[in-house]
Amino acid sequence: MTLLTIVQNTCQRVGVPAPSSVINNADATVQQMLALAQEQGKELTDRFHWQALTKEATFTTVAQESQGSIGTVAPGFSRLLNDTLYDRTDRTHVYGPLNAQDWQHEQGTNGTSVYDRFRIRGDLLLLYPAPAAGHQIAFEYVTKNWISGDKDAFSADEDTPLLEEELLTLGLVWRFREAKGFDYAEAFRKYEVRLANAQARDGGRPRLNMGSEFDGRAHIPTAPDGNWAL
């Protein structure tokens, strides 16, 4: 699965000659295909938390409010997965992200809490209150780099997307038909059905027990957050 094979498959489906190359191809149709493929990949990246684009970031705190650029802490950062930020040293949840009002309330009232909080502002990761140095913090996020090699756009025919090839191809088909002024309703419907199915099975789903009977699985007891000596 590469940029070239996606464009070639799309061309065959819409009835135009398939190229032998895409990048630096002077043909107007191929150039349009490339632009639409870039658009399609970015749209898919923004539309769902794909497991292939989900990463874990870990960093060591410094003794100040700002922990540095979120793009440095989490390379390729697109968006945070909520409720995943934890202090692994203290084994506690770091709550947030706080909005502007809550953050300023904490700053203006010198609020205190059992738990630390965080905010992303100006592309900086902020922690409140300022932590002690040396704590290990981890969280999960979605990367904007949807192409192998940590790239967010095609730059070579051999570039391999991290997303499903057929989904990219179907998306490119309806976008090309729309761009050319052709009817694209059925092509769009097929794409949306494929997209819904891909989202439903991506990364697996937990089994839900809607009944009242015990289902035979172990029930794991819980305790409050904290570092407990055994």
Buried (B, 14 or more C-beta within 10 A) or exposed (E): BBBBBBBBBBBEBBEBEBBEEBBEBEEEBBBBBBEBBBBBBBEBBEEBBBEBBBBEBEBEBBEEBEBBEBEBBBBBBBBBBEEBBBBEBBEBBBBBBBEEEBBEEBEEEEEEEEEBBBBBEEEBBBBBEBBEEEBEBBBBBBBBBBBBEEBBBBEBBEBBBBBBBBBBBBBBBBBBBBBEEEEBEEBBEEBEEBBEEBBEEBEEEEEEEEEEEEEEEEEEEEEEBEEEEE
